[in-house]
Amino acid sequence: MSDPGQRLFVYGTLRTGSTHPMHAVLAACGRCEGTARVHGELWDLGAYPGLVLRGDSVVLGELWWIVDIRAWAALDRYEGVGSDDNGAFVRVVTPLLDREISAWVYVWPHSTERAQRIDGADVWVPRGQP
């Protein structure tokens, strides 16, 4: 797998069009490089989706280049990386489909037993948004 460098794959509240304040942080510190896809499953966790990297399903998102590396600390805090919170995500490297590169992505490392699977590659709409 290639070095992800400053690349980040986003699929939920950080995507373009989201009104979540963390998208504004990402937009100020990064540059959207367009759509991207990964293998995995999206799960409805309530206020946000969670990506689980398993299976052959395809999840559509965006590829971002983080211009200001200080943004990683803010993004990790937002996603709960390194916390003891059971709601925390982890940041891992995954290959992108149709590209010869990999990217960082925040994934859900916990059980999906109480979550509902989101069918389709690009169907998650943040609650409270049209």
GROMACS elastic network, one bead per residue, 0.5 to 0.9 nm:
[ bonds ]
;  ai    aj funct       b0    kb
    1     4     6  0.84938   500
    1    93     6  0.84128   500
    1    94     6  0.77848   500
    1    95     6  0.66693   500
    1   100     6  0.88670   500
    1   101     6  0.74460   500
    1   102     6  0.65618   500
    2     5     6  0.87561   500
    2    95     6  0.78339   500
    2   100     6  0.78306   500
    2   101     6  0.56448   500
    2   102     6  0.56333   500
    2   103     6  0.84504   500
    3    93     6  0.83942   500
    3   101     6  0.76451   500
    3   102     6  0.66601   500
    3   103     6  0.77727   500
    4     7     6  0.55615   500
    4     8     6  0.78845   500
    4    93     6  0.67293   500
    4    94     6  0.83208   500
    4    95     6  0.87513   500
    4   101     6  0.70850   500
    4   102     6  0.50844   500
    4   104     6  0.61321   500
    5     8     6  0.87705   500
    5    65     6  0.86353   500
    5    66     6  0.89329   500
    5   102     6  0.86365   500
    5   103     6  0.74279   500
    5   104     6  0.82761   500
    6    64     6  0.81352   500
    6    65     6  0.55638   500
    6    66     6  0.51773   500
    6    67     6  0.74656   500
    6    69     6  0.76153   500
    6   103     6  0.77272   500
    6   104     6  0.78634   500
    7    63     6  0.67244   500
    7    64     6  0.56075   500
    7    66     6  0.62791   500
    7   102     6  0.76707   500
    7   104     6  0.60799   500
    7   105     6  0.87757   500
    8    62     6  0.81218   500
    8    63     6  0.57315   500
    8    64     6  0.50563   500
    8    65     6  0.63434   500
    8    66     6  0.72000   500
    8    93     6  0.89549   500
    8   102     6  0.87921   500
    8   103     6  0.51692   500
    8   105     6  0.57993   500
    8   106     6  0.86486   500
    9    36     6  0.73517   500
    9    37     6  0.83857   500
    9    38     6  0.86031   500
    9    61     6  0.66112   500
    9    62     6  0.56076   500
    9    64     6  0.62888   500
    9    94     6  0.88439   500
    9    96     6  0.84425   500
    9   102     6  0.88868   500
    9   103     6  0.59412   500
    9   104     6  0.60655   500
    9   105     6  0.51350   500
    9   106     6  0.80154   500
   10    13     6  0.80831   500
   10    14     6  0.60107   500
   10    15     6  0.59675   500
   10    36     6  0.88318   500
   10    60     6  0.87729   500
   10    61     6  0.54636   500
   10    62     6  0.53313   500
   10    63     6  0.65589   500
   10    64     6  0.75561   500
   10   104     6  0.88556   500
   10   105     6  0.65945   500
   10   106     6  0.77078   500
   11    14     6  0.68781   500
   11    15     6  0.59924   500
   11    42     6  0.88623   500
   11    49     6  0.80890   500
   11    50     6  0.86957   500
   11    51     6  0.80301   500
   11    59     6  0.76403   500
   11    60     6  0.66909   500
   11    62     6  0.65491   500
   11   105     6  0.88213   500
   11   122     6  0.84117   500
   11   124     6  0.84635   500
   12    15     6  0.56371   500
   12    18     6  0.80630   500
   12    48     6  0.66733   500
   12    49     6  0.60670   500
   12    50     6  0.80171   500
   12    61     6  0.77194   500
   12   124     6  0.70946   500
   12   125     6  0.78544   500
   12   126     6  0.73525   500
   13    16     6  0.84609   500
   13    17     6  0.88017   500
   13    18     6  0.57691   500
   13    19     6  0.78791   500
   13    20     6  0.61455   500
   13    21     6  0.89710   500
   13    22     6  0.76792   500
   13    23     6  0.68069   500
   13    48     6  0.66535   500
   13    49     6  0.80434   500
   13   125     6  0.87098   500
   13   126     6  0.66464   500
   14    17     6  0.85417   500
   14    18     6  0.64954   500
   14    19     6  0.88003   500
   14    20     6  0.72487   500
   14    21     6  0.87528   500
   14    22     6  0.64142   500
   14    24     6  0.83203   500
   14    26     6  0.71735   500
   14    27     6  0.89098   500
   15    18     6  0.58174   500
   15    23     6  0.66336   500
   15    61     6  0.71647   500
   15    62     6  0.66434   500
   16    19     6  0.85935   500
   16    23     6  0.71942   500
   16    27     6  0.83686   500
   16    32     6  0.83774   500
   16    62     6  0.80636   500
   17    20     6  0.89278   500
   17    23     6  0.84187   500
   18    21     6  0.83829   500
   18    22     6  0.89552   500
   18    23     6  0.64590   500
   18    24     6  0.87115   500
   18   125     6  0.86552   500
   18   126     6  0.71591   500
   18   129     6  0.78903   500
   19    22     6  0.84416   500
   19    23     6  0.69954   500
   19    24     6  0.79413   500
   19   126     6  0.86253   500
   19   129     6  0.78213   500
   20    23     6  0.56132   500
   20    24     6  0.72958   500
   20   126     6  0.87985   500
   21    24     6  0.52855   500
   21    25     6  0.67289   500
   21    26     6  0.89795   500
   22    26     6  0.62392   500
   22    27     6  0.85464   500
   22    74     6  0.85761   500
   22    75     6  0.76437   500
   22    78     6  0.76120   500
   23    27     6  0.60483   500
   23    28     6  0.85477   500
   24    27     6  0.50003   500
   24    28     6  0.61228   500
   24    29     6  0.86284   500
   25    28     6  0.51873   500
   25    29     6  0.62583   500
   25    30     6  0.83554   500
   25    71     6  0.75905   500
   25    74     6  0.82660   500
   25    75     6  0.84468   500
   26    29     6  0.51776   500
   26    30     6  0.55202   500
   26    31     6  0.81294   500
   26    64     6  0.85523   500
   26    66     6  0.78078   500
   26    71     6  0.71827   500
   26    75     6  0.79284   500
   27    30     6  0.52814   500
   27    31     6  0.65390   500
   27    32     6  0.77795   500
   28    31     6  0.81363   500
   28    67     6  0.89467   500
   28    68     6  0.86834   500
   29    65     6  0.87458   500
   29    66     6  0.61024   500
   29    67     6  0.56426   500
   29    68     6  0.51404   500
   29    69     6  0.79096   500
   29    70     6  0.82312   500
   29    71     6  0.61487   500
   30    64     6  0.63295   500
   30    65     6  0.54278   500
   30    68     6  0.67452   500
   30    69     6  0.89865   500
   30    71     6  0.82201   500
   31    63     6  0.86217   500
   31    64     6  0.54953   500
   31    65     6  0.51970   500
   31    66     6  0.65364   500
   31    67     6  0.69418   500
   32    35     6  0.84314   500
   32    62     6  0.70069   500
   32    63     6  0.60246   500
   32    65     6  0.63984   500
   32    66     6  0.88028   500
   33    36     6  0.86898   500
   33    62     6  0.72235   500
   33    63     6  0.53198   500
   33    64     6  0.54297   500
   33    65     6  0.68028   500
   34    61     6  0.85567   500
   34    62     6  0.55942   500
   34    63     6  0.57345   500
   34    64     6  0.75502   500
   35    60     6  0.71023   500
   35    61     6  0.57016   500
   35    63     6  0.59913   500
   36    59     6  0.85095   500
   36    60     6  0.59940   500
   36    61     6  0.53684   500
   36    62     6  0.50800   500
   36    63     6  0.56968   500
   36    96     6  0.67017   500
   36    97     6  0.71648   500
   36    98     6  0.81062   500
   36    99     6  0.83849   500
   37    58     6  0.64451   500
   37    59     6  0.55419   500
   37    61     6  0.60019   500
   37    62     6  0.76837   500
   37    63     6  0.86820   500
   37    96     6  0.57770   500
   37    97     6  0.53435   500
   37    98     6  0.76696   500
   37   121     6  0.85477   500
   38    53     6  0.82386   500
   38    57     6  0.83491   500
   38    58     6  0.56890   500
   38    59     6  0.54311   500
   38    60     6  0.68199   500
   38    61     6  0.81217   500
   38    94     6  0.76185   500
   38    95     6  0.69060   500
   38    96     6  0.51624   500
   38    97     6  0.54926   500
   39    52     6  0.89076   500
   39    53     6  0.64021   500
   39    54     6  0.68337   500
   39    55     6  0.67214   500
   39    56     6  0.56253   500
   39    57     6  0.55062   500
   39    59     6  0.61565   500
   39    94     6  0.88635   500
   39    95     6  0.85247   500
   39    96     6  0.80141   500
   39    97     6  0.74535   500
   40    51     6  0.65901   500
   40    52     6  0.55457   500
   40    55     6  0.56979   500
   40    56     6  0.64717   500
   40    57     6  0.54372   500
   40    58     6  0.58107   500
   40    59     6  0.61077   500
   41    50     6  0.81555   500
   41    51     6  0.56597   500
   41    52     6  0.52118   500
   41    53     6  0.64566   500
   41    54     6  0.65528   500
   41    55     6  0.71482   500
   41    56     6  0.84335   500
   41    57     6  0.62408   500
   41    58     6  0.72218   500
   41    59     6  0.67171   500
   41   117     6  0.73623   500
   41   118     6  0.75033   500
   41   119     6  0.82179   500
   41   120     6  0.89901   500
   41   121     6  0.85255   500
   42    49     6  0.62873   500
   42    50     6  0.55995   500
   42    52     6  0.64595   500
   42    53     6  0.89165   500
   42    59     6  0.70937   500
   42   116     6  0.87915   500
   42   117     6  0.61331   500
   42   118     6  0.53633   500
   42   119     6  0.75468   500
   42   120     6  0.85604   500
   42   121     6  0.82127   500
   42   124     6  0.83662   500
   43    48     6  0.86766   500
   43    49     6  0.54133   500
   43    50     6  0.50882   500
   43    51     6  0.63791   500
   43    52     6  0.76803   500
   43   108     6  0.88147   500
   43   112     6  0.71875   500
   43   115     6  0.61150   500
   43   116     6  0.56453   500
   43   118     6  0.53376   500
   43   119     6  0.86823   500
   44    47     6  0.78940   500
   44    48     6  0.65072   500
   44    50     6  0.65441   500
   44   112     6  0.89648   500
   44   115     6  0.57130   500
   44   116     6  0.52785   500
   44   117     6  0.61676   500
   44   118     6  0.62490   500
   44   124     6  0.82095   500
   45    48     6  0.56252   500
   45    49     6  0.53462   500
   45    50     6  0.63645   500
   45   112     6  0.83613   500
   45   114     6  0.83504   500
   45   115     6  0.56330   500
   45   116     6  0.74149   500
   46    49     6  0.71698   500
   46   115     6  0.80745   500
   46   127     6  0.85008   500
   47   126     6  0.72630   500
   47   127     6  0.65769   500
   48   124     6  0.86777   500
   48   125     6  0.89322   500
   48   126     6  0.67301   500
   48   127     6  0.79598   500
   49   108     6  0.88259   500
   49   118     6  0.84834   500
   49   124     6  0.73005   500
   49   126     6  0.84895   500
   50    89     6  0.82666   500
   50   106     6  0.82622   500
   50   107     6  0.62776   500
   50   108     6  0.51986   500
   50   109     6  0.88898   500
   50   112     6  0.89938   500
   51    59     6  0.83759   500
   51   105     6  0.87743   500
   51   106     6  0.74436   500
   51   108     6  0.55464   500
   51   109     6  0.86894   500
   52    55     6  0.88119   500
   52   107     6  0.58027   500
   52   108     6  0.56373   500
   52   109     6  0.71384   500
   52   110     6  0.89228   500
   52   112     6  0.88300   500
   53    94     6  0.83526   500
   53   107     6  0.72609   500
   53   108     6  0.85192   500
   54    57     6  0.80073   500
   55    58     6  0.86427   500
   57   120     6  0.82329   500
   57   121     6  0.75931   500
   58    97     6  0.87191   500
   58   120     6  0.77842   500
   58   121     6  0.54640   500
   58   122     6  0.88420   500
   59   120     6  0.75415   500
   59   122     6  0.64406   500
   60   120     6  0.89594   500
   60   121     6  0.52427   500
   60   122     6  0.53255   500
   60   123     6  0.89270   500
   61   121     6  0.86157   500
   61   122     6  0.74397   500
   63   103     6  0.78384   500
   64   103     6  0.88656   500
   66    69     6  0.62390   500
   66    70     6  0.89154   500
   66    71     6  0.72254   500
   66    72     6  0.79606   500
   67    70     6  0.88462   500
   67    71     6  0.83287   500
   68    71     6  0.58454   500
   68    72     6  0.82496   500
   69    72     6  0.58094   500
   69    73     6  0.81525   500
   70    73     6  0.59234   500
   70    74     6  0.73323   500
   71    74     6  0.52482   500
   71    75     6  0.61300   500
   71    76     6  0.85322   500
   72    75     6  0.50578   500
   72    76     6  0.59295   500
   72    77     6  0.84978   500
   73    76     6  0.51539   500
   73    77     6  0.61904   500
   73    78     6  0.86342   500
   74    77     6  0.51695   500
   74    78     6  0.62015   500
   74    79     6  0.86971   500
   75    78     6  0.50556   500
   75    79     6  0.61935   500
   75    80     6  0.85094   500
   75    81     6  0.85992   500
   76    79     6  0.51275   500
   76    80     6  0.59703   500
   76    81     6  0.50229   500
   76    82     6  0.78882   500
   76    89     6  0.85675   500
   76    90     6  0.83217   500
   76    91     6  0.77888   500
   76   106     6  0.86705   500
   77    81     6  0.60639   500
   77    82     6  0.81155   500
   77    83     6  0.83103   500
   78    81     6  0.78149   500
   79    87     6  0.86148   500
   79    88     6  0.61092   500
   79    89     6  0.55002   500
   79    90     6  0.75533   500
   79    91     6  0.86031   500
   79   106     6  0.72694   500
   80    83     6  0.55140   500
   80    84     6  0.82809   500
   80    85     6  0.71214   500
   80    87     6  0.72635   500
   80    89     6  0.57635   500
   80    90     6  0.76116   500
   81    84     6  0.86847   500
   81    85     6  0.89842   500
   81    88     6  0.59133   500
   81    89     6  0.56920   500
   81    90     6  0.53433   500
   81    91     6  0.70137   500
   81   106     6  0.86751   500
   82    85     6  0.86269   500
   82    88     6  0.77470   500
   82    89     6  0.85394   500
   82    90     6  0.76724   500
   83    86     6  0.83358   500
   83    87     6  0.89843   500
   83    88     6  0.65835   500
   83    89     6  0.89904   500
   84    87     6  0.85424   500
   84    88     6  0.74190   500
   85    88     6  0.54601   500
   86    89     6  0.86355   500
   86   110     6  0.77206   500
   87   108     6  0.84000   500
   87   110     6  0.80430   500
   88   108     6  0.75208   500
   88   109     6  0.81126   500
   88   110     6  0.85888   500
   89   106     6  0.58999   500
   89   107     6  0.55171   500
   89   108     6  0.51002   500
   89   109     6  0.64485   500
   89   110     6  0.83973   500
   90   105     6  0.81361   500
   90   106     6  0.54195   500
   90   107     6  0.55316   500
   90   108     6  0.67323   500
   90   109     6  0.68005   500
   91   104     6  0.63192   500
   91   105     6  0.54591   500
   91   107     6  0.63294   500
   92   103     6  0.82384   500
   92   104     6  0.54681   500
   92   105     6  0.55746   500
   92   106     6  0.64558   500
   92   107     6  0.71730   500
   93   102     6  0.65160   500
   93   103     6  0.54808   500
   93   105     6  0.62093   500
   93   106     6  0.88191   500
   94   101     6  0.88090   500
   94   102     6  0.53883   500
   94   103     6  0.57006   500
   94   104     6  0.64294   500
   94   105     6  0.69567   500
   95    99     6  0.80467   500
   95   100     6  0.77842   500
   95   101     6  0.60977   500
   95   103     6  0.64207   500
   95   104     6  0.88678   500
   96    99     6  0.57050   500
   96   100     6  0.72300   500
   96   101     6  0.61148   500
   96   102     6  0.53358   500
   96   103     6  0.69436   500
   97   100     6  0.78344   500
   97   101     6  0.84852   500
   97   102     6  0.87922   500
   98   101     6  0.88727   500
   99   102     6  0.79792   500
  108   111     6  0.82200   500
  108   112     6  0.85978   500
  109   112     6  0.89596   500
  111   114     6  0.76120   500
  111   115     6  0.82997   500
  112   115     6  0.50286   500
  112   116     6  0.75637   500
  112   117     6  0.82724   500
  113   116     6  0.80978   500
  118   121     6  0.84173   500
  118   123     6  0.72541   500
  118   124     6  0.72614   500
  119   122     6  0.85062   500
  119   123     6  0.73055   500
  120   123     6  0.59121   500
  120   124     6  0.87410   500
  121   124     6  0.85951   500
  122   125     6  0.86886   500
  124   127     6  0.89649   500
  125   128     6  0.85893   500
  125   129     6  0.68535   500
  125   130     6  0.74412   500
  126   129     6  0.56184   500
  126   130     6  0.80882   500
  127   130     6  0.80718   500
